[in-house]
Amino acid sequence: MTRAAIISDRRITGLSAGVIAELVAEVGPLWHERHQARLEARPRKRAVGAGAKHQLVFVDRLLATLVHLRHGATHDVLACWFGVYRSTIIRAVGEVRPLLAARGCTIATGVRLRSLAEVIDHLSASGQTGIIDGTEIRVRRPAAGHKDREKYISGKKKQNAVKAMVLTHADGKLLFCSPAQPASCADITHARQLDLVKHLIGGPAVEILADAGYQGLGAQTGGRVVTPPHRKFKKNPPDWYEEIHERQRKAHSSRRIRVEHGIAHLKNWRALARHLGRREQMSDTIQAIAGLLSHQQTATRGARQPQ
């Protein structure tokens, strides 16, 4: 009854029944393969398959993970819901979440983008514009004496957070979400660490829109990264210049606002809206949610196309 209720109501997982069925067919064999490899890798006194059986089948493990990501439901609540121990839910989420994160972002049925290089090639081949922006997710404060404690303090939001770079189409569809970094890392530094400049220099002619946090990349990439116009007059600018600058700034902002919409859809998932997750798990969490959201967007758009 729990399984049927979760699958039938999209509000619970944020995914349609069709998308959940595709996830079961795709991720299920990967989970069983890894589980079997773990059983065979350790010394055993009895044959593989002997002993107690799973109380939670893979479908329920996947659903528990989706509910945890979508609504931030605690392991205790999920354990009561599925009728198992809390430790079983902890293991289930810990095993399924990395598999979801490794899927990448879906751009078409059976077509995935898993790296920044693949995204750049896709934008070049399709002739589309990409938009990048950084987003911060609040996390728990590291314990006193932690060697990297200060790295997680965000200079922008004055709180402990991690940062990820999101890249979308010009229409806001998710194409890529980077692993999380401590929030003290600047947006432009994070982009360089992800080798964005390396992928663009001498590569395909791609237009990437970005905000003022990425100013400087345009010169390094031959104009492929487009940022807001610089203000030439620091003091007492003439009225005619202010009018032109404001018009250019608004035109750029109206083009790149779609990435903000894509990030807002990510933050609708409770696991990214509250600082409940562990810092070391946040990369898998945000990449898993980005992959799930892009999969649902692709399925929804495919259903809307005229037959």
Secondary structure, 3 states (H helix, E strand, C coil): CHHHHHHHCHHHHCCCHHHHHHHHHHHHHHHHHHHHHHHHHCCCCCCCCCCCCCCCCHHHHHHHHHHHHHHCCCHHHHHHHHCCCHHHHHHHHHHHHHHHHCCCEEEECCEEECCHHHHHHHHHHHCCCEEEEEEEEECCCCCCCCCCHHHHECCCCCCEEEEEEEEEECCCCEEEECCCEECCCCHHHHHHHCCHHHHHCCCCCCCEECCHHHCCHHHHCCCCEECCCCCCCCCCCCHHHHHHHHHHHHHHHHHHHHHHHHHHHHHCCHHHHCCCCCHHHHHHHHHHHHHHHHHHHHHHHHHHCCC
